[in-house]
């Protein structure tokens, strides 16, 4: 049986290699940040593919808060929340998240993947319906699979198709429209104004995953619902502490108090996973404090995003999305994306090629992510490396 398994696995792995979609893991030997060191590569490297949007993963005050919380509250709880795994810092962070999003309550999870896995199964029954954008994050898709509600999938950002599906779903008790706020592979943003208008017309609730929006979209970083002026129309928000808000780990759901209470009783990832480690809680709490004190860092990131996008488009590259620090450099071919990413590393730029199954076949790209702590010189160096490598591989004239 073991020999048979080994043969099957080797065939699968060889198929991945042959397709040019093999994903290697580069080993970072320094802390996360705009300037890093990579095992096997001499000299410093510019990092342009982390979700470290605000640069807070290595912010000295965030690190110090984590150290102080670790010393005071220990390494971990060795328990789930409802047994003996809830500390005052967990409750304080949940209250701070709810205030930040202007919601009634919030609940912490080990990750936003867990938050998405816990929500739909706990909330929706066979009497209900969930309507999901076809390009929603894998964690939303998997979470929806776990529930017994009727499932509708509408075309990406297509509000006419969503309306058609909402009309069809009127026979169900609850109707929940589920969408990413900002889509992580393409850097495009859900049309929440129209989506919320349709939800209101057809008596549906709205759920938004804000992992790639919390902390930096909207005037004060509240996310796409603030950016588009619909904070009072979005019912449920799931997001992460593992990107802009400190970059460590953890996720959450925030929304109506009764929903949060239900999740504490029924959400399986919450009931059967260890509590979020104290150091992570301390880091995330300080990250939120810094964000709520000033929006200067948000404005800095927006300006740098515009600089990169405009210079890359002027050079002849196609950049997907609009005005988002996720800047996918569209190349189409998986091998081209992988080879260009390798050659970028030789020029001191850390970027990664994305191909199937992470993105659809024929839509391979190198996803560049801008951080507020990149300098203008960092951005210009990255653009020049893309131009040089693009010409080398025939991606530019």
C-alpha positions in Angstrom: 0.0 0.0 0.0 2.9 2.4 0.8 4.6 1.7 -2.5 1.3 2.3 -4.3 0.9 5.6 -2.5 4.4 6.7 -3.3 3.8 6.0 -7.0 0.6 8.0 -7.0 2.2 10.9 -5.2 5.2 11.0 -7.5 3.0 11.0 -10.6 1.0 13.9 -9.1 4.2 15.9 -8.2 5.8 15.3 -11.6 2.6 16.6 -13.2 2.9 19.8 -11.2 6.6 20.2 -12.2 5.8 19.5 -15.9 3.0 22.1 -15.9 5.5 24.8 -14.6 3.3 25.4 -11.5 5.7 24.1 -8.9 5.8 26.4 -5.9 9.2 26.6 -4.1 9.6 28.2 -0.7 12.4 30.7 -0.4 13.8 30.9 3.1 14.0 34.3 4.8 16.8 34.6 7.4 15.7 38.0 8.8 12.6 39.6 10.1 9.8 40.6 7.7 10.1 44.0 6.2 10.8 45.9 3.0 14.5 44.9 3.2 15.2 41.2 4.0 17.8 38.5 3.7 17.2 35.3 1.9 19.0 32.0 2.4 21.4 31.3 -0.5 21.3 34.8 -1.8 24.1 37.3 -1.0 23.3 40.8 0.1 20.0 42.5 1.0 16.8 41.9 -0.9 13.9 44.2 -1.5 10.7 42.4 -0.6 7.7 43.2 -2.8 5.4 40.2 -2.1 4.4 40.4 1.6 1.0 41.3 2.9 2.8 43.7 5.3 0.8 46.7 3.9 1.5 49.1 6.7 5.0 47.8 7.6 3.8 47.0 11.1 5.1 43.5 11.3 8.5 44.8 12.3 7.4 48.1 13.9 9.4 48.6 17.2 6.3 49.5 19.2 4.4 46.4 17.9 7.4 44.2 18.7 7.7 45.7 22.2 4.0 45.2 22.9 4.3 41.6 21.9 7.3 41.0 24.2 5.5 42.7 27.2 2.4 40.7 26.7 4.4 37.4 26.3 6.2 38.1 29.6 3.0 39.0 31.5 0.5 36.5 30.1 2.8 33.6 28.9 3.4 31.7 25.7 0.0 30.3 25.3 -3.2 29.1 27.0 -3.0 25.3 26.4 -6.7 25.4 26.0 -9.7 26.5 23.9 -11.6 29.7 24.8 -14.6 28.2 26.6 -12.6 25.9 28.9 -9.8 28.0 30.4 -8.4 29.9 27.4 -9.9 33.3 27.7 -7.7 36.1 29.1 -8.6 39.7 29.6 -6.4 40.6 26.6 -8.6 38.6 24.4 -11.8 40.4 25.5 -10.1 43.7 25.2 -8.9 43.1 21.7 -12.4 41.9 20.6 -13.9 45.1 22.0 -11.3 47.2 20.2 -11.9 45.4 16.9 -15.7 46.0 17.3 -15.0 49.7 18.0 -12.7 50.0 15.0 -15.3 48.6 12.7 -18.2 50.3 14.4 -19.9 47.0 15.1 -21.6 45.6 18.2 -19.2 42.8 19.0 -16.3 40.7 17.7 -14.9 37.1 18.1 -11.3 36.1 17.6 -10.1 33.0 15.7 -6.6 31.5 15.1 -6.9 32.8 11.5 -9.4 34.4 9.1 -9.5 31.0 7.3 -10.9 29.7 10.5 -13.3 32.6 10.8 -14.6 31.8 7.3 -14.8 28.1 8.1 -16.8 28.8 11.3 -19.3 31.4 10.1 -21.5 29.8 7.4 -22.0 26.5 9.0 -23.0 28.1 12.3 -25.3 30.7 10.8 -27.0 29.1 7.8 -29.4 26.1 7.7 -31.0 24.1 4.8 -33.8 26.8 4.8 -31.3 29.5 3.9 -29.2 30.6 0.8 -25.8 32.0 0.3 -24.8 33.9 -2.8 -21.0 34.0 -3.5 -18.8 35.8 -6.0 -17.1 33.2 -8.2 -13.6 34.5 -7.4 -14.0 34.6 -3.6 -11.1 33.5 -1.5 -10.6 29.7 -1.0 -11.5 30.1 2.7 -14.9 31.5 1.8 -15.5 28.8 -0.7 -14.5 26.1 1.8 -16.6 27.7 4.5 -19.6 27.7 2.3 -19.1 24.1 1.4 -19.4 23.2 5.1 -22.9 24.6 5.5 -26.2 23.1 4.3 -27.6 26.2 2.8 -28.6 26.5 -0.8 -25.6 27.7 -2.8 -25.6 30.3 -5.6 -22.5 31.5 -7.4 -22.6 34.8 -9.3 -20.1 36.0 -12.0 -17.2 38.0 -10.6 -18.4 41.6 -9.8 -21.4 41.1 -12.0 -24.3 42.8 -10.3 -26.8 41.9 -13.0 -26.0 38.2 -12.4 -26.2 38.7 -8.6 -29.7 40.3 -9.0 -30.8 37.3 -11.0 -29.6 34.9 -8.4 -31.2 37.0 -5.6 -34.5 36.8 -7.4 -34.2 33.0 -7.7 -33.3 32.8 -4.0 -36.3 34.6 -2.7 -37.9 31.3 -1.7 -35.4 30.8 1.1 -35.6 32.0 4.7 -32.3 33.9 5.0 -30.2 35.1 2.0 -26.6 36.0 2.6 -24.5 37.7 -0.1 -20.8 36.8 0.4 -17.9 38.7 -1.2 -14.3 39.6 -0.7 -14.0 43.4 -0.2 -10.7 43.5 -2.2 -9.8 40.4 -4.2 -6.3 39.2 -3.4 -5.3 37.9 -6.8 -6.5 40.7 -9.0 -6.5 43.8 -6.7 -10.0 44.7 -7.7 -12.7 45.9 -5.3 -16.3 44.7 -4.9 -18.9 47.2 -6.0 -20.4 47.3 -2.5 -22.7 50.3 -3.1 -24.6 48.4 -5.8 -24.3 45.1 -4.0 -25.8 46.6 -0.8 -28.5 48.3 -2.8 -29.5 44.9 -4.3 -29.3 43.2 -0.9 -31.6 45.7 0.5 -34.1 45.4 -2.4 -34.3 41.7 -2.0 -34.1 41.4 1.8 -30.6 39.9 1.9 -27.7 40.2 4.4 -24.2 41.2 3.3 -21.0 39.5 4.4 -17.6 41.0 3.4 -14.1 39.4 3.8 -11.8 42.4 4.4 -8.4 40.7 4.8 -6.9 42.7 1.9 -8.6 46.0 3.0 -8.5 46.3 6.8 -6.0 48.9 7.9 -5.4 50.7 4.7 -8.5 51.1 2.5 -10.9 54.0 3.3 -10.0 57.4 4.8 -9.2 55.8 8.2 -8.4 52.3 7.1 -11.6 50.7 8.1 -11.9 48.8 4.8 -13.9 48.7 1.6 -17.2 49.4 3.4 -15.7 52.7 4.6 -14.1 53.4 1.3 -17.4 53.1 -0.5 -19.6 54.6 2.2 -21.6 51.5 3.2 -20.5 50.8 6.7 -24.1 50.8 8.0 -25.2 48.4 5.3 -22.7 45.5 5.6 -23.9 43.1 8.3 -20.9 40.9 8.9 -17.2 41.4 8.4 -14.5 38.8 8.6 -10.8 39.9 8.6 -7.3 39.1 9.7 -4.7 40.2 12.1 -2.1 38.5 9.9 -1.6 41.2 7.2 -1.8 44.9 7.8 -2.5 44.6 11.6 0.9 43.3 12.7 1.4 40.5 10.3 1.5 37.6 12.8 -1.7 35.5 12.8 -5.3 35.5 13.9 -8.6 36.4 12.4 -12.0 37.6 13.5 -15.7 38.1 12.8 -17.4 41.3 13.8 -21.1 42.2 13.5 -24.3 41.9 15.5 -23.9 40.9 19.1 -26.3 38.0 18.8 -24.4 36.6 15.9 -21.1 36.7 17.8 -22.8 35.0 20.7 -24.1 32.3 18.4 -20.6 31.8 17.0 -19.1 31.3 20.5 -21.6 28.5 21.0 -21.4 26.8 17.6 -18.4 27.8 15.5 -16.3 24.7 15.3 -12.9 26.4 14.7 -13.5 28.6 17.8 -14.7 25.7 20.0 -12.0 23.3 19.0 -8.9 25.4 18.5 -6.5 26.8 21.0 -6.8 30.4 22.0 -4.8 33.1 20.1 -1.4 33.3 21.8 -0.9 36.3 24.0 2.1 37.8 22.1 0.0 37.8 18.9 -2.9 39.5 20.8 -0.5 42.1 22.2 1.0 42.9 18.8 -2.4 43.2 17.0 -3.7 45.4 19.8 -0.8 47.8 19.4 -1.1 47.8 15.6 -4.7 48.9 16.0 -3.7 51.6 18.4 -1.1 53.0 15.9 -3.6 52.9 13.1 -6.3 54.7 15.1 -3.9 57.4 16.2 -3.0 58.6 12.7 -3.9 57.9 9.0 -0.6 59.3 7.7 0.8 55.8 7.0 -2.3 55.0 4.9 -1.8 58.1 2.8 1.9 57.2 2.3 1.0 53.8 1.0 -1.6 55.2 -1.4 1.0 57.5 -2.9 3.5 54.7 -3.3 0.9 52.4 -4.9 0.1 55.1 -7.5 3.8 55.5 -8.2 4.4 51.8 -8.9 1.3 51.3 -11.0 1.8 54.4 -13.2 5.5 53.7 -13.8 4.8 50.0 -14.7 2.0 50.9 -17.0 4.1 53.5 -18.7 6.8 50.9 -19.3 4.3 48.7 -21.1 3.1 46.2 -18.4 -0.5 45.3 -17.8 -1.4 45.8 -14.1 -4.7 44.3 -12.9 -7.0 46.0 -10.5 -7.1 49.7 -9.6 -5.6 51.8 -6.8 -4.9 48.8 -4.6 -1.4 47.9 -3.3 -1.9 44.5 -4.7 -0.5 45.1 -8.2 -0.6 41.9 -10.4 1.7 42.1 -13.3 -0.2 40.0 -15.9 1.9 37.7 -18.0 -0.4 34.8 -18.9 2.2 32.0 -19.1 3.0 30.1 -15.9 6.6 29.3 -16.9 7.2 32.9 -17.9 6.0 34.2 -14.5 8.2 31.7 -12.7 11.3 32.4 -14.7 10.8 36.2 -14.5 10.4 35.9 -10.7 13.6 33.9 -10.4 15.5 36.5 -12.5 14.0 39.3 -10.4 15.5 37.7 -7.3 18.9 37.7 -9.0 18.5 41.5 -9.3 17.6 41.7 -5.6 13.8 41.9 -5.9 11.7 39.3 -4.0 8.5 38.6 -6.0 6.6 35.4 -6.7 4.9 34.1 -9.8 1.3 32.9 -9.4 -0.2 30.3 -11.6 -2.9 27.6 -11.6 -4.5 26.5 -9.3 -4.0 29.7 -7.3 -5.2 31.7 -10.4 -7.1 30.5 -13.5 -5.2 28.8 -16.3 -3.8 31.3 -18.8 -3.8 34.1 -16.2 -0.4 33.7 -14.6 1.1 36.8 -13.1 3.7 38.1 -10.7 1.8 39.7 -7.8 3.6 42.8 -6.5 2.5 44.2 -3.1 3.3 47.7 -2.0 4.0 48.6 1.6 3.9 51.9 3.3 7.6 51.3 4.4 8.9 51.0 0.8 10.8 54.1 -0.2 10.3 55.8 -3.6 13.8 54.6 -4.4 12.7 51.0 -3.6 9.8 51.3 -5.9 11.8 52.8 -8.8 14.4 50.0 -8.4 11.7 47.4 -8.6 10.2 48.9 -11.7 13.6 49.1 -13.4 14.2 45.4 -12.6 10.9 44.5 -14.1 11.8 46.4 -17.3 15.2 44.7 -17.6 13.8 41.2 -16.9 10.7 41.8 -19.1 12.9 42.7 -22.1 15.1 39.7 -21.4 12.2 37.3 -21.6 10.3 39.0 -24.4 7.5 40.2 -22.1 8.2 43.8 -23.3 9.1 45.1 -26.7 
